[in-house]
Amino acid sequence: MADKKRKLRIGIIGTGTISQQHVKSYLKQPDAEIVAAADLVPGKAEALMARFGLKGVRCYPDHHALLEAETGLDAVSICTYNRTHAVCAVEALSRGVNVLLEKPMCVTTEEAVEILRAEKASGKVLSVGFQPRFDANMQEIKRIVDSGVLGKVYYIQTGGGRRRGLPDNITFVEQATAGLGALGDIGCYSLDMVLRAVGYPKPLTVSGYTSGFFGTNPKYNTGTDSTRFDVDDFAAAFVRLENDIVLDFRISWAMHPDTPGDTILFGTEGALRIPSTDCWNGSVGGRMTLYYDKAGRQTKKRFPILDKKCNWEDLWLRKIRSFLDAVQEGGPSPIPSSEILINQVILDAIQRSARSGQEIAIEFPII
């Protein structure tokens, strides 16, 4: 077990909405102390610290100033907009600081490679903010696949999204800050759910499609300036993976149906249906169903919902705790970057394929 007597000194880089969950979770940990914060908007970091009654926290105008001055930091949470994830993470790791990086890891494959190389050179812990992994129902999916009851998984249908769920924060919907829309916000979760279950095989080819019909229409986009919306609010892809697996994927921030379909893992011996959620909340949308043959007859088994009392706050606490334990113990990371690199390569490839209008082959990067 980690030595909880040693207080870890934490910095918060980026003090927008998502950082509040980090702060609340750190405040519940006996071995964590927030000592510094940074934000590009003058006074924003100070306001967040005051909101939580934190006194004596040193605030800075950007990540570089914080990392330059705070030479005794143990770790940082990076909660900036997507386009700055890479530069903040690389500098923190290069200075020997452990990093909890909000999802998506970044925007491009090239940025992801830079982050992993910095992690490798530093020997520090890098964890990415995929709190759904800590839900017992998500973990059950991998257990079912690992049990062999599905046989060889050969086709995966996955995705999800919201009927009306366009963000009301402008930094989420502009290429200049977000880089990725629904793909990066909730698509990364959907991919992680199924790719982790089958061992994160590498992508071989990707044929992708993206659109932004709802975000650019003021009738549906009432939260931000629709004229500035230039990311995806819907994306779909056909991905060929190693091990002869095909991935059929779609994700949406806004659409007319209530779901683009449940997740289904097709195997040679059985299939697993995972009900979609109304909005990605870190768990499954209902009881999962296993379809298989028994004694020559088609049958099915429904799984109970596990850990019913676990909520969004609990998942965040588990995410933060797992990161702090890794820092205290010197690793390994609870969310391996080698897996999230594959996730990021697929997200990037979907965008590149959509722009080119054709399928693209993946040359997987070497770290």
Secondary structure by P-SEA (a helix, b strand, c coil): cccccbbbbbbbccccaaaaaaaaaaaacccccccbbbbcccaaaaaaaaaaccccccccccaaaaaaccccccbbbbbccccaaaaaaaaaaaacccccccccccccaaaaaaaaaaaaaacbbbbccccccccaaaaaaaaaaaacccccccbbbbbbbbccccccccccccccccccccccccaaaaaaaccccccccccccccccccccccccccccccccccccccccbbbbbbbbccbbbbbbcccccccccccccbbbbcccbbbbbbbccccccccccbbbbbbbccccccccccccccccccaaaaaaaaaaaaaaaaaacccccccaaaaaaaaaaaaaaaaaaaacbbbbbccccc
